[in-house]
Amino acid sequence: MDFKGKDIISIKDFSKIEIDDILIYAEKMLPYAKGEKYKDILSGKVLSSLFFEPSTRTRLSFESAMNRLGGRVIGFADPSGTSQKKGESLADTIRMADSFSDAIVVRHPQEGAARLAAEFANGPVLNAGDGAGQHPTQCLLDLFTIKTEKKKIEKNNIILLGDLKYGRTVHSLAYALSIYGVELTFVSPTSLKMPKEVINECMELGVEPTQTSSLEKAIKDADVLYATRIQKERFPDAEEYNKVVGSYRINNELLKNAKENLIVMHPLPRVSEIDSEVDSTPHAVYFKQAFNGVPIRMALLSLVLGEKKI
């Protein structure tokens, strides 16, 4: 597995073997991610962190990953304080960041922005989310969480719930899960169904997803419930958002009908879709899931910078 200099733009750029290798390497990173061990394999390396959209978990876990391996981070979390406000193009911002650092992680509201950035950078570019498009590192940490909690990815019955139209995390995840031959159920309001192109990709990989609006019915056979928030910022019409917000709520009453070993996942932030009472149940793994972003991103940064020494 040679990822040195490779851009991380879409989960579709990886084979199943490559994904498996990344997950295995991330598992080796766990004690380093927890601070139990330390190895400065990225000492002297600099990561440019360019976030044109708000982020908590993704941005901080990338910074934590780089710091845990002895590297350094430069960049911004708010483009209003950059030359973007003066009219600088994304291409020129990327060129500058590329000259200052060894790798770039970028989040941008426009779909395709990360792939565009990769065209103007000599060093590797890692996509931290581009509009309603792709979020490959989130997808990898989701796969890692399922593998860690369920011991395997294959043959699980997995529900993807909520905003399946605009949710970039579920677009990447549906494709990746299909590679592993899972049983997929898409649960959403009618207006937020999974895009047809994503469904077609799943079917081309041999998985025919079930679509429904009834969570109560679907949850009975599920091994994994992956919930997403209704993404207000993606809606072109506020009235349309108000029609669907609060469509689903996961609480202890709902989980009475679930398998004892069901795990509940969420890319976070949550709004009202998971009641806080669920946090203390064995079903809740979403905070572990968020932490898993650190070992996954440690593994990726190590690989693309050519420093696989763990």
Buried (B, 14 or more C-beta within 10 A) or exposed (E): EEBEEBBBBBBEBBEEEBBBBBBEBBBBBBBBBEEEEEBEBBEEBBBBBBBBBEBEBBBBBBBBBBBBBBBBBEBBBEBEEBEBEEEEEBEEBBBBBBEEBBBBBBBBBBBEBBBBBBEBBEBBBBBBBBBBBBBBBBBBBBBBBBBBBBEEBEEBBBBBBBBBBBBBBBBBBBBBBBBBBBBBBBBBBEEBBBBEEBBEBBEEBEBEBEBEBEBEEBBEEBBBBBBBBBBEEBBEEEEEBEBBBEBBBBEEEBBEEBBEEBBBBBBBEBEEBBBEEBEEEEBBBBEEBBBBBBBBBBBBBBBBBBBBEB
